[in-house]
Amino acid sequence: NAGVTQTPKFQVLKTGQSMTLQCAQDMNHEYMSWYRQDPGMGLRLIHYSVGAGITDQGEVPNGYNVSRSTTEDFPLRLLSAAPSQTSVYFCASSKARDRENEQFFGPGTRLTVL
Amino acid sequence: AQTVTQSQPEMSVQEAETVTLSCTYDTSENNYYLFWYKQPPSRQMILVIRQEAYKQQNATENRFSVNFQKAAKSFSLKISDSQLGDTAMYFCAFMIGATNKLIFGTGTLLAVQP
């Protein structure tokens, strides 16, 4: 199993550009989430999904869109990038109704918006 | 709203010594889980240890153990026999029930000195 994969690892955008951060998992996990990590603020939940076709907002959803058309993939879209979206982005997945509640994280994408 | 507080931005410990990282949280929920994650310079998020709130016994994983004080809403991590590979950022995290949504503290940067 590859686990949770994210592409790209690094990205530089100009203000106003759009892009999609890719996330995929091969563990047949129902739950998938996107977090952003900023210095001094820990990780904060952006959007999450409890299964294909179902998404919901987390703590900091503004400026981001998500969709979940398959169990495996959960892309994060920035429609018009802003410098405030400069951050490290993590995708995570976990199995529903898992007593351990363990979330598996991808390696992260470092995004810089100029 | 749930919050997680880590009051020690940075800590240092000598190799082979013991160190304790502090974490407090605030919630009115009864069913929740607590976690410690390690983030080494590679940026990968690694689960260190978990604690179910309904369990009175403190969780242990090899050199890592927690002191869970439910009434005080405290969840500290003790690392025994510290090793150079323990150098990392450590995040305390909270999850309500089986929501699979993590709330993170701001992290403690631990440096293990040779």
Boltz contact constraints between the chains, C-beta under 6 A:
constraints:
  - contact:
      token1: [A, 31]
      token2: [B, 100]
      max_distance: 6.0
  - contact:
      token1: [A, 40]
      token2: [B, 106]
      max_distance: 6.0
  - contact:
      token1: [A, 42]
      token2: [B, 91]
      max_distance: 6.0
  - contact:
      token1: [A, 42]
      token2: [B, 104]
      max_distance: 6.0
  - contact:
      token1: [A, 42]
      token2: [B, 105]
      max_distance: 6.0
  - contact:
      token1: [A, 42]
      token2: [B, 106]
      max_distance: 6.0
  - contact:
      token1: [A, 42]
      token2: [B, 107]
      max_distance: 6.0
  - contact:
      token1: [A, 43]
      token2: [B, 104]
      max_distance: 6.0
  - contact:
      token1: [A, 45]
      token2: [B, 101]
      max_distance: 6.0
  - contact:
      token1: [A, 94]
      token2: [B, 100]
      max_distance: 6.0
  - contact:
      token1: [A, 101]
      token2: [B, 33]
      max_distance: 6.0
  - contact:
      token1: [A, 102]
      token2: [B, 47]
      max_distance: 6.0
  - contact:
      token1: [A, 105]
      token2: [B, 45]
      max_distance: 6.0
  - contact:
      token1: [A, 107]
      token2: [B, 44]
      max_distance: 6.0
  - contact:
      token1: [A, 108]
      token2: [B, 43]
      max_distance: 6.0
